[in-house]
Amino acid sequence: MPSFHLFLPAILTSLGVNNEAPAGVVPDSVRFSFIAGGVVFIAAVAYTVFTTREYSPEQMKTFGEIREQDVRHIKTPAAAFYKKGLLWTIIGLSLTLLLFWYNSTSVDVLKKNCMCLRWG
């Protein structure tokens, strides 16, 4: 099922928002779509933050959601988490440096940046 965000620039263009821009400039319809998406995202996060209740462990026990025998202790040592975190940090930094090097040797940097944003 296609997402609404894919059609928002086309909808804005049909409403009269400019969809053409000089080379190297983002069209107004795309810019306004991005802003609208940001507003919707912030509104969703704010709604979640302000409407979600937090309960203490004592209150959770009264709901029957948690029992003493359900509470298990983590048996994995903290060093294992640090090793995995360090590994993922090194992988992320390596990919970032690779993309930086790839883009610094390019003539058409904007096109490559857009491809990286689109495909991750």
ChimeraX attribute file (.defattr): number of C-alpha atoms within 10 A of each C-alpha:
attribute: neighborCount
match mode: 1-to-1
recipient: residues
	/A:1	3
	/A:2	6
	/A:3	7
	/A:4	10
	/A:5	13
	/A:6	10
	/A:7	12
	/A:8	18
	/A:9	22
	/A:10	16
	/A:11	15
	/A:12	17
	/A:13	16
	/A:14	12
	/A:15	10
	/A:16	10
	/A:17	16
	/A:18	14
	/A:19	16
	/A:20	13
	/A:21	11
	/A:22	7
	/A:23	7
	/A:24	8
	/A:25	10
	/A:26	12
	/A:27	16
	/A:28	17
	/A:29	23
	/A:30	19
	/A:31	14
	/A:32	15
	/A:33	19
	/A:34	15
	/A:35	12
	/A:36	14
	/A:37	15
	/A:38	12
	/A:39	12
	/A:40	12
	/A:41	12
	/A:42	12
	/A:43	12
	/A:44	11
	/A:45	11
	/A:46	11
	/A:47	11
	/A:48	11
	/A:49	10
	/A:50	8
	/A:51	8
	/A:52	8
	/A:53	7
	/A:54	8
	/A:55	9
	/A:56	7
	/A:57	12
	/A:58	10
	/A:59	12
	/A:60	13
	/A:61	13
	/A:62	10
	/A:63	10
	/A:64	8
	/A:65	10
	/A:66	14
	/A:67	13
	/A:68	7
	/A:69	6
	/A:70	8
	/A:71	8
	/A:72	7
	/A:73	6
	/A:74	7
	/A:75	6
	/A:76	8
	/A:77	8
	/A:78	9
	/A:79	9
	/A:80	10
	/A:81	11
	/A:82	11
	/A:83	11
	/A:84	11
	/A:85	12
	/A:86	12
	/A:87	11
	/A:88	12
	/A:89	12
	/A:90	12
	/A:91	12
	/A:92	12
	/A:93	11
	/A:94	12
	/A:95	12
	/A:96	12
	/A:97	12
	/A:98	12
	/A:99	14
	/A:100	12
	/A:101	11
	/A:102	12
	/A:103	17
	/A:104	11
	/A:105	9
	/A:106	11
	/A:107	9
	/A:108	10
	/A:109	13
	/A:110	13
	/A:111	13
	/A:112	15
	/A:113	14
	/A:114	11
	/A:115	11
	/A:116	12
	/A:117	9
	/A:118	8
	/A:119	6
	/A:120	7
